[in-house]
Amino acid sequence: MGSTSPGPIDYVAGLYYFHQKITGRPISIYGPLATYWLLPASPTRTSALLNGYQTDGHTDFRSESFGVFGEVSWHPAARLSITGGLRYTYEEKDGIYDVRTFGGQATVPVSTLYNDQQSILHAQSYSAHDGDGSASGRINIAYDLTNQIMAYASFAKGQKSGGINMSGLPVNSANQAVLATAVVRPETNSTWEAGLKTRLLEGALVFNINGYHVDVKDFQANIVDNSATVAPRSYLANIPKVRVKGIEFDASAALGSHLTLRASGAYADGEYASYPNGPCPIERTGSSTARCDLTGNALPGLPKWTGSAGGEYRAPLKGGELFLRADAVTRTRVRGEATGSAYTVIKGYTLVNGSVGYRAGQWELALFARNLFDRDYMQNLTVQAGNSGLIVGTPSEPRTIGVTLRTRLGS
């Protein structure tokens, strides 16, 4: 912020190249209770059907990415800055998936029992190629209302490259892989943002706020394989649209030379604007419904409200300073997955962290505590593939207390 002279143009440009290779060996094996848990009851299905039934094979994925980018900033007036940037990226991706099934009860191909086995683990061999080039860019207009307050607005358009399904494809009525689903289309996003940045009272008070709106088309997400009527599975594909909008702020205040207070907060409203063929929540497992319309569902992992508050107090002590820091972070509940199952909702929680220490010159010694009040919470909850009813999650980290010693090298 502050006055700038009109006329100067600043620019930056560059190019890059990236190569990646990933290989794997997908292996799965089931035991004597798999038939009971994974398939509906039937007099023709015994525990032997899936006991020892397994897969083995290999996957090979390779990608190359080339890009060139540039950005220009222009100052047409004393307080006005206009920045524009462009990037072009071209990517080549190749994938090989080769998996076979064996073990379990001997069955006749295309028979009912054979199809039951294949609905749980199926043999597939395919290769796919995807080549795609895309341009993205942004424009930002910033204006210094005063030497302490700057307003800005920006628009950006980008693309997440397409990909290749490397965990198996949906099958048709003859249990043949639907090769048309091997390649996932790119997703495109458009982002609007506007806000204020302020630095008041000679920098003692800082307050920033912004609002944003994001639309994502052809969002890459899991789609239900409706042909797998016994044990519905999902695969990566594109859904029409996702929308996210919200407001964020952060602030800090220096109260004298010893105390600094900080606060931040955010409101986010994210939803699947169009998701007609999504997976169903686990509550509906075993019903006749193989897919559910998730349009309007909140995005997983995105809390509606988040906030933090804290501060640091410093006091001179024998050639250095003693410091005390404390922060509290809070968030409202989130969905663990797209289906909105009540069993994967993670409740909101608040965590408190703190530290006390001494710093002098380039050295700092501190005693810290994370999750000071030993709050229990879940970091994630996910329903596992198949219809066994298995839900897995990662519990919270317990209260952690430790000591750190830091130093800065150089001046």
C-alpha positions as CSV (number, residue, x, y, z in Angstrom):
1,M,0.0,0.0,0.0
2,G,1.0,3.6,-0.5
3,S,1.4,5.9,-3.5
4,T,3.1,4.6,-6.6
5,S,4.3,6.5,-9.6
6,P,2.2,6.1,-12.8
7,G,3.6,4.4,-15.8
8,P,6.1,1.7,-14.7
9,I,5.5,-1.8,-15.9
10,D,6.9,-4.8,-14.0
11,Y,6.9,-8.3,-15.4
12,V,8.0,-11.8,-14.7
13,A,8.1,-14.9,-17.0
14,G,9.3,-18.5,-17.0
15,L,8.8,-22.0,-18.1
16,Y,9.0,-25.4,-16.5
17,Y,9.0,-29.2,-17.1
18,F,7.9,-32.0,-14.8
19,H,8.1,-35.8,-15.2
20,Q,6.5,-38.4,-12.9
21,K,6.4,-42.2,-12.9
22,I,4.4,-44.2,-10.4
23,T,4.2,-48.0,-10.3
24,G,2.2,-50.3,-8.0
25,R,1.0,-53.8,-7.3
26,P,-2.7,-53.9,-6.2
27,I,-3.2,-56.9,-4.0
28,S,-6.4,-57.9,-2.1
29,I,-7.4,-61.1,-0.4
30,Y,-10.6,-62.1,1.4
31,G,-11.3,-64.6,4.2
32,P,-14.1,-67.0,5.2
33,L,-16.5,-64.3,6.4
34,A,-16.3,-62.2,3.3
35,T,-19.3,-63.8,1.6
36,Y,-21.4,-63.2,4.7
37,W,-20.5,-59.5,5.0
38,L,-20.1,-58.4,1.3
39,L,-22.9,-60.3,-0.5
40,P,-26.7,-60.6,0.2
41,A,-27.8,-63.9,1.8
42,S,-28.5,-66.7,-0.7
43,P,-28.7,-70.5,-0.5
44,T,-26.2,-70.8,-3.4
45,R,-23.6,-68.6,-1.8
46,T,-21.4,-70.3,0.8
47,S,-18.4,-69.1,2.8
48,A,-16.2,-70.8,0.2
49,L,-17.2,-68.4,-2.5
50,L,-14.9,-65.6,-1.4
51,N,-12.6,-67.5,1.0
52,G,-9.1,-67.0,-0.4
53,Y,-10.5,-65.0,-3.4
54,Q,-7.8,-62.4,-4.3
55,T,-6.3,-60.2,-6.9
56,D,-2.7,-59.6,-8.0
57,G,-1.3,-57.5,-10.8
58,H,0.5,-54.3,-11.6
59,T,-0.1,-50.6,-12.5
60,D,2.1,-48.2,-14.3
61,F,1.4,-44.5,-14.6
62,R,3.5,-41.9,-16.3
63,S,3.0,-38.2,-16.8
64,E,4.9,-35.3,-18.4
65,S,4.0,-31.6,-18.0
66,F,5.3,-28.6,-19.9
67,G,4.4,-25.0,-19.1
68,V,5.2,-21.4,-19.8
69,F,3.9,-18.4,-17.8
70,G,4.2,-14.7,-17.6
71,E,2.8,-11.8,-15.5
72,V,2.7,-8.1,-16.0
73,S,1.9,-5.3,-13.6
74,W,1.0,-1.8,-14.8
75,H,0.6,1.4,-12.8
76,P,-1.5,3.7,-15.0
77,A,-2.1,6.2,-12.1
78,A,-0.5,7.1,-8.8
79,R,-2.6,4.8,-6.7
80,L,-3.8,2.3,-9.3
81,S,-2.2,-1.0,-10.1
82,I,-3.4,-3.6,-12.7
83,T,-1.8,-7.0,-12.8
84,G,-2.4,-9.7,-15.4
85,G,-1.0,-13.2,-15.8
86,L,-1.2,-16.0,-18.2
87,R,-0.1,-19.7,-18.0
88,Y,-0.2,-22.4,-20.7
89,T,0.3,-26.0,-19.6
90,Y,0.4,-29.1,-21.8
91,E,0.4,-32.6,-20.2
92,E,0.8,-36.1,-21.5
93,K,-0.4,-39.1,-19.3
94,D,-0.2,-42.8,-19.9
95,G,-1.5,-45.5,-17.7
96,I,-1.5,-49.3,-17.7
97,Y,-3.7,-51.4,-15.4
98,D,-3.4,-55.2,-15.3
99,V,-5.1,-57.1,-12.5
100,R,-6.1,-60.8,-12.4
101,T,-8.4,-62.7,-9.9
102,F,-7.9,-66.2,-8.6
103,G,-8.7,-68.3,-5.5
104,G,-12.0,-68.8,-3.8
105,Q,-14.6,-71.3,-4.9
106,A,-14.2,-72.6,-8.5
107,T,-16.9,-71.0,-10.7
108,V,-17.9,-71.1,-14.3
109,P,-17.4,-67.9,-16.3
110,V,-20.5,-65.7,-16.7
111,S,-22.4,-67.9,-14.1
112,T,-24.2,-66.2,-11.2
113,L,-21.5,-67.2,-8.7
114,Y,-18.8,-66.0,-11.0
115,N,-20.5,-62.7,-11.4
116,D,-20.8,-62.5,-7.6
117,Q,-17.1,-62.8,-7.3
118,Q,-16.4,-60.3,-10.0
119,S,-18.7,-57.8,-8.4
120,I,-16.3,-57.8,-5.4
121,L,-13.0,-58.0,-7.2
122,H,-12.8,-58.2,-10.9
123,A,-10.0,-58.9,-13.3
124,Q,-9.2,-56.1,-15.8
125,S,-6.5,-55.2,-18.2
126,Y,-6.4,-51.9,-20.1
127,S,-4.2,-49.0,-21.1
128,A,-5.1,-45.4,-21.6
129,H,-3.6,-42.2,-22.9
130,D,-4.6,-38.6,-22.2
131,G,-3.0,-35.4,-23.8
132,D,-4.3,-32.0,-22.9
133,G,-3.3,-28.4,-23.2
134,S,-4.9,-25.5,-21.3
135,A,-4.5,-21.8,-20.7
136,S,-5.3,-20.1,-17.4
137,G,-5.0,-16.6,-16.3
138,R,-5.9,-13.9,-13.8
139,I,-6.4,-10.2,-13.6
140,N,-6.2,-8.1,-10.4
141,I,-7.0,-4.4,-10.0
142,A,-5.8,-2.7,-6.8
143,Y,-6.4,0.9,-5.7
144,D,-4.9,2.7,-2.7
145,L,-7.8,4.5,-1.1
146,T,-5.3,6.1,1.3
147,N,-1.8,5.3,2.2
148,Q,-3.1,2.8,4.8
149,I,-6.1,1.3,3.0
150,M,-6.1,-0.7,-0.3
151,A,-9.1,-2.1,-2.1
152,Y,-8.8,-4.8,-4.8
153,A,-10.8,-7.1,-7.0
154,S,-9.6,-10.0,-9.1
155,F,-10.8,-12.7,-11.5
156,A,-9.0,-15.9,-12.3
157,K,-9.8,-18.8,-14.6
158,G,-7.9,-22.1,-14.4
159,Q,-8.0,-25.8,-15.1
160,K,-7.2,-29.0,-13.3
161,S,-5.9,-31.5,-15.8
162,G,-7.7,-34.6,-16.7
163,G,-6.5,-38.0,-15.6
164,I,-6.6,-41.7,-16.0
165,N,-8.5,-44.1,-13.7
166,M,-5.9,-46.3,-12.2
167,S,-8.0,-48.4,-9.8
168,G,-10.3,-50.3,-12.1
169,L,-13.2,-49.3,-14.4
170,P,-16.9,-50.0,-14.3
171,V,-18.1,-53.0,-16.3
172,N,-20.9,-53.6,-18.7
173,S,-23.5,-56.5,-18.5
174,A,-20.9,-58.9,-19.9
175,N,-18.4,-57.9,-17.1
176,Q,-16.2,-56.2,-19.7
177,A,-14.4,-52.9,-18.7
178,V,-16.1,-49.8,-20.1
179,L,-13.0,-48.3,-21.7
180,A,-14.7,-44.9,-22.3
181,T,-14.4,-44.2,-18.6
182,A,-10.7,-44.7,-18.4
183,V,-10.0,-41.0,-19.1
184,V,-11.3,-38.3,-16.8
185,R,-12.0,-34.9,-18.3
186,P,-10.3,-31.8,-17.0
187,E,-12.2,-29.6,-14.5
188,T,-12.3,-25.8,-15.0
189,N,-12.8,-23.2,-12.3
190,S,-13.7,-19.5,-12.2
191,T,-12.9,-17.4,-9.2
192,W,-14.1,-13.9,-8.3
193,E,-12.5,-12.2,-5.2
194,A,-12.7,-8.7,-3.7
195,G,-11.5,-7.2,-0.5
196,L,-9.7,-4.6,1.6
197,K,-6.2,-4.6,3.1
198,T,-5.5,-2.1,5.8
199,R,-2.5,-1.1,8.0
200,L,-3.6,1.6,10.5
201,L,-2.0,3.4,13.4
202,E,1.4,3.3,11.9
203,G,1.2,-0.4,11.4
204,A,0.0,-1.2,14.9
205,L,-3.4,-2.4,13.7
206,V,-3.7,-4.6,10.6
207,F,-7.1,-5.7,9.3
208,N,-7.8,-7.6,6.0
209,I,-11.1,-8.9,4.7
210,N,-12.2,-10.5,1.4
211,G,-15.1,-12.3,-0.2
212,Y,-14.9,-14.9,-2.9
213,H,-17.1,-17.0,-5.2
214,V,-15.8,-20.1,-7.0
215,D,-17.5,-22.2,-9.7
216,V,-16.0,-25.5,-10.8
217,K,-17.3,-27.3,-13.8
218,D,-16.7,-31.0,-14.6
219,F,-15.6,-31.5,-11.0
220,Q,-13.6,-34.8,-10.6
221,A,-15.5,-37.0,-8.1
222,N,-16.6,-40.5,-7.5
223,I,-19.6,-41.8,-9.6
224,V,-21.5,-45.0,-8.8
225,D,-21.0,-48.0,-11.1
226,N,-24.7,-48.9,-11.6
227,S,-24.0,-52.1,-13.4
228,A,-22.6,-53.6,-10.1
229,T,-26.0,-54.3,-8.7
230,V,-24.8,-56.8,-6.0
231,A,-22.0,-54.7,-4.4
232,P,-22.1,-51.1,-5.9
233,R,-18.7,-49.6,-6.4
234,S,-17.6,-46.1,-7.5
235,Y,-15.0,-44.8,-9.9
236,L,-13.5,-41.4,-10.7
237,A,-15.4,-39.4,-13.2
238,N,-16.8,-35.9,-13.7
239,I,-19.9,-34.3,-12.2
240,P,-21.4,-31.1,-13.7
241,K,-20.7,-28.4,-11.1
242,V,-19.4,-27.4,-7.6
243,R,-19.8,-24.0,-6.0
244,V,-18.0,-22.4,-3.1
245,K,-18.5,-18.9,-1.7
246,G,-17.4,-17.2,1.5
247,I,-15.8,-14.4,3.5
248,E,-12.5,-14.4,5.3
249,F,-10.8,-11.9,7.6
250,D,-7.6,-11.6,9.7
251,A,-6.4,-9.0,12.1
252,S,-3.6,-8.2,14.5
253,A,-3.0,-5.4,17.0
254,A,0.1,-4.4,18.8
255,L,-0.8,-3.0,22.2
256,G,2.3,-1.3,23.2
257,S,5.7,-2.9,22.8
258,H,5.0,-6.1,24.7
259,L,1.6,-7.5,23.7
260,T,0.3,-8.5,20.3
261,L,-3.2,-9.9,19.7
262,R,-4.3,-11.9,16.6
263,A,-7.7,-13.1,15.3
264,S,-9.0,-14.6,12.1
265,G,-12.2,-16.1,10.9
266,A,-14.0,-17.5,7.9
267,Y,-17.4,-18.4,6.6
268,A,-17.6,-20.9,3.7
269,D,-20.6,-22.2,1.9
270,G,-19.6,-25.0,-0.5
271,E,-22.0,-27.4,-2.2
272,Y,-22.4,-29.8,-5.1
273,A,-24.4,-27.6,-7.4
274,S,-25.1,-30.6,-9.6
275,Y,-24.2,-34.2,-8.6
276,P,-27.0,-36.5,-9.9
277,N,-25.3,-39.9,-9.9
278,G,-23.4,-40.0,-6.6
279,P,-22.9,-42.8,-4.1
280,C,-25.5,-43.3,-1.4
281,P,-24.9,-42.9,2.3
282,I,-24.2,-46.1,4.2
283,E,-27.6,-45.9,5.9
284,R,-29.1,-47.0,2.6
285,T,-26.7,-49.9,2.0
286,G,-28.7,-52.9,1.1
287,S,-31.7,-51.0,-0.3
288,S,-32.7,-51.1,-3.9
289,T,-31.2,-47.7,-4.5
290,A,-27.7,-48.0,-6.2
291,R,-27.1,-44.2,-6.6
292,C,-28.3,-41.0,-5.0
293,D,-28.7,-37.4,-6.2
294,L,-26.3,-35.4,-4.0
295,T,-27.1,-32.1,-5.6
296,G,-27.2,-29.5,-2.8
297,N,-25.1,-31.5,-0.4
298,A,-22.3,-29.7,1.4
299,L,-18.8,-30.4,0.4
300,P,-16.9,-32.8,2.6
301,G,-14.1,-31.5,4.8
302,L,-15.3,-27.9,4.6
303,P,-16.6,-26.4,7.9
304,K,-19.2,-23.6,7.7
305,W,-17.4,-21.5,10.3
306,T,-13.7,-21.4,11.4
307,G,-12.0,-19.0,13.7
308,S,-8.9,-18.4,15.7
309,A,-7.7,-16.0,18.4
310,G,-4.5,-15.6,20.3
311,G,-1.6,-13.5,21.2
312,E,1.9,-13.1,22.4
313,Y,3.4,-11.3,25.4
314,R,7.1,-10.4,25.5
315,A,9.1,-9.0,28.3
316,P,12.9,-8.1,28.4
317,L,15.1,-10.5,30.4
318,K,18.9,-10.5,30.7
319,G,19.9,-9.6,27.2
320,G,16.9,-11.3,25.5
321,E,13.2,-11.6,26.1
322,L,10.8,-13.9,27.7
323,F,7.7,-14.7,25.7
324,L,4.3,-16.4,26.2
325,R,2.1,-17.4,23.3
326,A,-1.4,-18.9,23.3
327,D,-3.9,-19.6,20.5
328,A,-7.3,-21.1,20.2
329,V,-8.6,-22.6,17.0
330,T,-12.3,-23.6,16.5
331,R,-14.3,-25.1,13.7
332,T,-17.9,-26.2,13.2
333,R,-18.9,-29.7,12.1
334,V,-17.9,-31.1,8.7
335,R,-19.0,-34.0,6.6
336,G,-16.4,-36.7,6.3
337,E,-17.6,-37.7,2.8
338,A,-19.8,-36.6,0.0
339,T,-22.8,-38.8,0.8
340,G,-23.7,-36.8,3.9
341,S,-24.0,-40.0,6.0
342,A,-24.9,-39.3,9.6
343,Y,-22.1,-41.8,10.6
344,T,-19.4,-39.7,8.9
345,V,-20.2,-36.3,10.4
346,I,-17.3,-34.9,12.4
347,K,-18.5,-32.7,15.2
348,G,-17.0,-29.3,15.7
349,Y,-14.2,-28.7,18.2
350,T,-11.9,-26.1,19.7
351,L,-8.2,-26.7,20.3
352,V,-5.9,-24.6,22.5
353,N,-2.1,-24.5,22.0
354,G,0.5,-22.5,23.9
355,S,4.2,-22.0,24.6
356,V,6.5,-20.2,26.9
357,G,10.1,-19.6,26.2
358,Y,13.2,-17.4,26.0
359,R,14.9,-15.9,23.0
360,A,18.2,-14.1,22.8
361,G,20.1,-13.2,19.6
362,Q,19.8,-16.1,17.2
363,W,18.7,-18.7,19.8
364,E,15.2,-19.6,21.1
365,L,14.3,-22.2,23.8
366,A,10.6,-22.9,24.3
367,L,8.3,-25.3,26.2
368,F,5.2,-26.0,24.1
369,A,1.8,-27.7,24.5
370,R,-0.5,-28.8,21.6
371,N,-4.1,-29.7,22.4
372,L,-3.5,-28.3,25.9
373,F,-6.9,-29.5,27.3
374,D,-6.6,-33.0,25.6
375,R,-9.7,-32.6,23.5
376,D,-10.9,-35.8,21.7
377,Y,-12.1,-35.4,18.1
378,M,-11.9,-37.2,14.8
379,Q,-9.7,-35.9,12.0
380,N,-11.5,-37.9,9.3
381,L,-14.2,-40.5,8.8
382,T,-14.6,-42.6,5.7
383,V,-16.9,-45.4,4.6
384,Q,-14.8,-48.2,3.0
385,A,-15.6,-49.7,-0.4
386,G,-18.2,-52.5,-0.6
387,N,-21.2,-52.8,1.5
388,S,-19.7,-54.3,4.7
389,G,-20.6,-51.3,6.8
390,L,-17.0,-50.6,7.7
391,I,-16.2,-47.0,8.7
392,V,-12.7,-46.0,9.4
393,G,-11.3,-42.8,10.9
394,T,-8.3,-41.1,12.4
395,P,-8.6,-40.0,16.0
396,S,-7.2,-36.8,17.4
397,E,-3.7,-36.3,18.5
398,P,-3.6,-36.3,22.4
399,R,-2.2,-33.5,24.5
400,T,1.5,-33.2,23.4
401,I,4.1,-31.3,25.5
402,G,7.6,-30.8,24.4
403,V,10.7,-28.6,24.2
404,T,12.1,-26.9,21.1
405,L,15.5,-25.3,20.6
406,R,15.9,-23.1,17.5
407,T,18.7,-21.1,16.0
408,R,19.0,-18.9,12.9
409,L,22.0,-19.2,10.7
410,G,23.6,-16.1,9.2
411,S,22.7,-12.5,9.9
